[in-house]
Amino acid sequence: MKLEILLLNKTKEPYLQQGIGDYQKRLRRFIPVELVEIKVKKLSTRSDSEIRAYESSLLNRRLTQGSYRIVLDSHGKQLSSESFSSFLSELEHRAVQTVSFIIGGPLGLADEQLHKADTVLSLSAMTFTHDMTRLILLEQLYRAYTIKVGTSYHK
């Protein structure tokens, strides 16, 4: 199994870039992970729904065909770190080839992305910036794999 994380635009803050790089490197010991940064042009004269539809079309073009889609949304299911680890293990046992995590932009995701998702997941009841979400997701993925192999990281 491999993981891909679809992101709109590059991470802006250097401290977040550093953390993202660190967890991406750590994760490589357990599973291949690719960050797919999708450049989005500014559409300041468009409505929020038009911007989300445009972003959704960009995400669809870059998504690996046939992948298991996990959309991050504040209304999604919340899992403990242990449950998340078990969930990923279950996907591996089902021989899922690619798991695609989809993170929206500042306006969130279009309804189309939510409806096409295999799983809608929430990292917290709290709201995070889309840049911060990237780091939190990678840390939780790393934590999930350390739980799976039994290292002392998750204590």
N, C-alpha and C positions, 0 to 999 in steps of 0.2 A: 504494500500500500504506500502511496505517497500523498502528501498534503500540498495543496496550493491555497494561498490566501490572496484573494483579489482585493486590491486597494485602489481607491480613486485618488490620484495625484501622489506626489512624494510626501514623506513625513517632513514637516517643516523644522521642528525643534531639534538641535544637535543632541541634546541629552536623551531624547526619545529615540533618535537614530542609533545612538550608541547602545541603548538597552535592547532595541530590536535586533541589532546585529549580534549582540551577545547571546540572546536566547535563540536566535536562528542558528548560530554556531553550535550551541549546546545541544539543540534538538537533532542535529545531523548525526549524532552518535546513535540515535534510536530510529530515525525515519527521515527520508528525503522530504524537504520542505522548500517550496518556492514561493517567494513573494512576487506577485504580478502587479506592478504599479501601472495604472492606466491613466494616461494624461487626459485631463478634462479641460476643455476650453471654457472660459467664463461666459455665461449666458445671462448677464444681469438684466436684460430687458424681457426675459421670459418669466412665466409664472413658476411657482414651486413645482407644480405637477409636471409642467413641460421639462423642467430641469431634471426631475427624477426619472422621467421617461427617457430622456437623452442619456443619462447615466446608466440606466438599465440596459439600453441597447449596446453601450460600450462594454458593460460587464458580460452580456450574452456573447459578444463576439470573441472575448478572451477566455471564456469558460471552457474547460476541457469537456468535450462531448462525452456523455454517459457517466459523468462524475456524480458522486453523492453530494448533493448541495446542502450545506448548512449555512443558513442566513442568520446573521446577528441582528437582533431587533429587541428593543426594550420590552416588547410584549411576548417574547418567546419564553420557552421553558427554561427554568433555572435548575442547574444541577450542582451538587457538591463536587469537589475535586475528585473524590473517590468514584462517584457515579459517572463523571465525565470520563475518567480513565476506563471504567468498565464499558461505557458506551463505545469508545474508540476501539477497545479490544473486540467487542462484538462485531464492529464493522470489518475488522481484520479477519475474524472467523467466517464472515459472510463472503470473504474474498473480494471485497470492494477494492478496485484498483486505485482510484483517486478520490480523495475527499476535498471538496472545494468549499472553503470558508469565504463568505461574501460579506464585506463590510461596506456599508453605504457611506455617503458623504454627509456633510453637515445637515442636509435636509432629510436624511433617512433614505429608505429604499422605496421604489415604486411598488405598488401592490402586486404587479406581475412577478417580481422577485419573491415576494412572500408566498404567493400561490404556487410557484414552481419549486419551492424548497422542499427537500425531503425532511428537513428538520429546521425549526425556527428556534434559535437558542438565544437566551439573554445571559450576559455575564454578570448582571447585577440589576437590582431594582433602581439603582442610581444611574444617572446619565453621565457618560464620559464623552470627551471629544473623540472624533473618529480617529485622530492620530494616537491618542492615549489607548484607545480600544485595541489597536494593533499590538502594542506592547503587552497589554493585559492578556490578550488571547495567546500570544506566544509564550508568556510565562505559564499560563494554565495548561497549554499543550505540553510544555516541558515538565511541569508538575505531574500531569497525567501519566507520562511515560516513565517518570521516576517512581511513581506509585506502582505501575505495572511491573517494573523490574525489581522493586523492593529496595531502592537506595534510601539513604537517610534524609534526602532533601525535604520530603514532606513530613515534617514533625513539628 
